[in-house]
């Protein structure tokens, strides 16, 4: 098995954070060429929070507090709202960088560690939701952040730690990651929690699961103390209001199309083929966790605007790493299947990868004359 070189891994993450951060700092404004309505909605939330209002208690939104807190905090420091948004993304990438490095180094093997770490940084710093559109947009930024956090939890659960065990730390980290998901977008928490719990339980990682549960209770208690019980009742009320709304039952195609529609059938086949091959190869505990994660992946993809299957990134990294494990029992022919499936997952996500990865460069090279201010100047 080939462990990633820690110097190269750190270099990739630092260069991406620094390079994209420099591109962000070199631009005099936030340029938006699509989803202007969603941008105005985001600005409204940021301005409300900057004026001292709290989500859920003072205004209705199903989105979590952390999805906008970095922007509001930077505005309090004197940044304009455009720069607060751009630098807020850089701050998120810097905060998550140590966690990305830890998971990539302790869970992944070979090139999968480098590619996964790079994509997690891209998820944090992109200026597009993904897909094949070339437009610049901060719309659904919270989905990108949540996918980055969720992907870390998924790999911690599906793959054992390389090197010396640290189940106490990993349990605390899982609790932290799920707490962050609740505070960004609770859909991700609900969708991936069952698969993570089952994967840990079947692998016999009961201590890790117990530490995660206790730590989660502590984090929940701290959040209740910090924000007050009324905040959480209001949050739950906002989520119920949106789930029962008839105005926007879903944000894209029907759920059946996410599973078997022409645009998504190859994605679905890769996901369920991964489960079948992982199970047949003898990695049954990972397979059981994966089969419970797949419905959550499909649900979140359906629920998010643009229906961008960002879960393919973690699945590709997982499969490639598993292909480098020693054979289980009598199975010896699974390696090439895992690598083919990992390659298929990467290829299916390649258009979105290019859109996300090139968006900061496109933003930095925009012609100012092509834009009009969305807000009054002065």
Secondary structure, DSSP 8 states (H G I E B T S, - for coil): --B--HHHHHHHHHHHHHHHHHHHHT-SS----S-HHHHHHHHHHHHHHHTT--BTTTB--SS-THHHHHHHHHHHTT--HHHHHHHHHHHHHHHHHHHHHHHHHHH-BTHHHHHHHHHHHHHHH-SS--TT------TTHHHHHHHHHHHHHHHHHHS--SSS--HHHHHHHHHHHHHHHHHH-HHHHHHHHHHHHHHHHHTT-HHHHHHHHHHHHHHHHHHHHHH-HHHHHHHHHHHHHHHT-SS-S-SSS-HHHHHHSTTTHHHHHHHHHHHHHHHHTT-HHHHHHHHHHHHHHHHHHHHSTT---THHHHHHHHHHHHTTS---TT--S-HHHHHHHHHHHHHHTHHHHHHHHHHHHHHHT--GGG---SS---
